[in-house]
């Protein structure tokens, strides 16, 4: 095994958004931890300013993964046609920012606003939304960017909560370019067997986030992260991994509220990024499989 796994990190461990006052220190920490990429959140595509971020990240030898969202008045899943149009415009604006950043991936909850839904999603809405996100994925592919839809839990969406639902969604999108983004934190809530769910999504899996059940230190919760990652390598997954954890004291209050981050589960000087790299390296070594990429 000659190459290490591709690992990105969400800087929400240390800061909200791209805080220029803190980004130098955060990038230094990321590089020292052996991380390959940093996630840049495009939380408001209308106000986001990309200037300087690409240069700062490039100078450190890192890549960028972009992340964005939907909101109530700009929502591709809405029954209101004008709201859907605004939702697609929001996604396309985020895609333009991702391209300006030099990102090769745009991910996140792209298909509906994040938050507890008022009821189940109809098959009609699910199919219509899938087609719209499929259009986005095809447009992104022309820019060299892969779009992946993040699967979250029942308290954050009614659209995509399981690997099976995500696989159906991407297949109905009409796009061969649309991928799936899974996250151990959400899978801990929704899936019967995490590794089996990953196996199901494997043909379209493009991003797998490493998290503990409480979004804190990776070896401190009840998820057997090392065993799960070993199983993932044995399945043949050779795609991108991500690390996501949040420190309430590092987040803007409104961001912490959206994520329901009410308490710090990480020490201020956490070594979680370096530990994520170690876990991936250990899991890959334990898996004893060849480096052939997944289909």
Secondary structure, 3 states (H helix, E strand, C coil): CCCCCCEEEEHHHCCCCCCCCCHHHHHHHHHHCCCCEEEEECCCCCCCCCCCHHHHHHHCCCEEEEECCCECCECCCCCCHHHHHHHHHHHHHHHHHHHHHCCCEEEECCCCCCCCCCCCCCHHHHHHHHHHHHHHHHHHHCCCCEEEEECCCCCCCCCCCCHHHHHHHHHHCCCCCCEEEEEHHHHHHHCCCHHHHHHHHHHHEEEEEECCCCCCCCCCCCCCHHHHHHHHHHHCCCCEEEECCCCHHHCCHHHHHHCCCCCCCCCCCCCHHHHHHHHHHHHHHHHCCCCCCCC
